[in-house]
Amino acid sequence: MRRLWLVLLMPVYVKISIEGRRSGISAEPWHCPLSVTRDRDHCIMGTDTAIAIEPSKILPITPTTLSFEDISFQVRSEDGKEKHLLHGISGTFRSGRLTGILGPSGAGKSSLLNILSGFKTNNVTGRILVDGTPINRRKYRREVSYTPQDVSLLGNLTVTESLEFAADLKLPRKVTKPQQSTMIVDVLQLLGLSKCAQNPVANLSGGEKKRLSIGLELISNPKVMFFDEPTSGLDIIAAMQVVAHLKDLAASGRCVVCVIHQPSSSILQMFDDLLVLSEGHCLYQGALDELVDTFKACGFECPNYYNRADFALEIASLKHEGNLLQLRERAKRQLSTPVLAMEKEAVPNETLNCKEKEAMLVKRVDHGVPETEALPDRQYPSSEWSQFVTLTRRTMLCTFRDMQLTKMRLFAHLFVGILIAIVFYDVGNDGSKVFSNASCLFFFLIFVFFANAMPLVMTFPLETSVFLRERMNNWYSLRAYYFSKLVADFPFLILGPTVFLATAYYLTAQPMECDRILMLWSICIFTSWIAQMSGMLAGSALPIELGVFCVPCSVIPMLVFCGFFVRFSQMFDFLKPFTYFAYFRYSFEGSMQAIYGFDRENLPCTGDFCYFSKVAKLLENFDILENTFVMDVCGLLVWILVLHVALYMSLVWRMKRTR
């Protein structure tokens, strides 16, 4: 009778399964009451549906076993005391299995993930081995990808463009464009992003952004992939989709490890292995199906119909009675045997020697991608010149599409230029209005500075976050990014002041002489350059809310000592040396020299008496020496050089701080 019912109901179930897969949901052959799903030998609260991912080609990979021994990590607290975050953690992650790191807040999950991914090296002890061989850090980073919890993406690019730029940066030059296109299509299909391939990244949902961040690292076909809370901020369906894709990646032979925070039972059952941390100690590492029995042997019994993840978190948070010390010792005994079998002569993990006997990499060819051993002495798959060209193209494309950074800046230059022309109309060639014209020139400089500094204070922190993520994942070198950023922004650096002067110079009746126009234009360009570097420096070193405050405050001393408000001869002697450090002094003096210097003829006077119709008297009143334009330009160039060095050092500092 039972067989008869199965025969009769089979066509119905097959039809439901097919229709379910078309809609993205696969039906289960049985259901528990009250939306309950099977978990081991009993039912637990969850969902009665499973997320079906789009079938696609899965990039093949060579199996890898990642082992680590006695990983310890400590930091110095604010009171100067050493605080240990990890205490001798050991374990093994195997390819083909999806591993989750579980623990309460402050247990050391993210710290362990950062150390194993090779991004945190300071104050770290222990060993990391791949297939029993100590890691070669340079080659290890080429084979490892790390996706942080909050992924910063360039919102002005489309999904396909993001993957294309990632392919250009992460794949060797021997990979042809058709091969790259094939890989991108496979990644889009694998992660279910084909329908939004042409959508801007800024318009993607949270789950789609998470999957795109996975795809960006999947382009280089890494053997080991780390994810820090990939389901945070997502609803249950989106979270299940992300974990289902991670499961698919693990099934293709990769070693996939991710930190999970309070997963539902339906998400937890997708994992193969689990590592439970508590206060920097390992409580359990092994198969998910053995978790309950292991805890039970140490006096922690899981109630029926209870989420195993919640149960493990409660034990790690010391909310259950039992022998926690026995659980720690059991985890150490269980993990010490396979790890101690590795080579005892393994060197410490901090070494940067790239001439060790064997790297972690083995030969493979994926979609025509050359073997990574073909580049034994190169840290990056592509040359720095290729990185520079690709990053320049990407930065210019993002800048062109950025409404705030480009279009609004140009509109502001045009609008304010017209406004100044109306307010200061025809003041440049009148001996009775020389001070108004000096104020006009000073306003030129103030506007050019703030119009180019403040937008970058607001937008560059996001670019810095993207740079840090990509740099940590070994996409490109710091030099390639630094110079590409300078070159890509240079056209807009010139365009803004040019549009501004084109509207304001003629209408304010400044002298129509080519050399004077060129000199004032160059002063505005150099001032804009300093402003741009100041904004980028603040955006790279400070958070947005602090940078918006610090940049205007840093300009105030430059304005006070520029010689416009207070003459140098009227200052105290101990204050006069500070005037040589004010870049606005060189900008203001240079602009005054451009308009009134170099033996300009006396100005016509429309009033009864014009004492400053003689330009020499005007320059003398501002304590400006004749024909010092070259010195002013040199002063601005020195400031530009100093800010360039400071920006580079700021990026280096940001990278070191992440370690």
Beta strands, then each sheet from edge to edge (+ up, - down):
strand 1: 25-26
strand 2: 36-39
strand 3: 42-45
strand 4: 50-51
strand 5: 65-76
strand 6: 82-94
strand 7: 98-102
strand 8: 124-130
strand 9: 133-134
strand 10: 144-147
strand 11: 224-228
strand 12: 255-259
strand 13: 273-278
strand 14: 281-287
sheet 1: 1+ 4-
sheet 2: 2+ 3-
sheet 3: 6+ 5- 8+ 9-
sheet 4: 10+ 11+ 12+ 7+ 13+ 14-
end
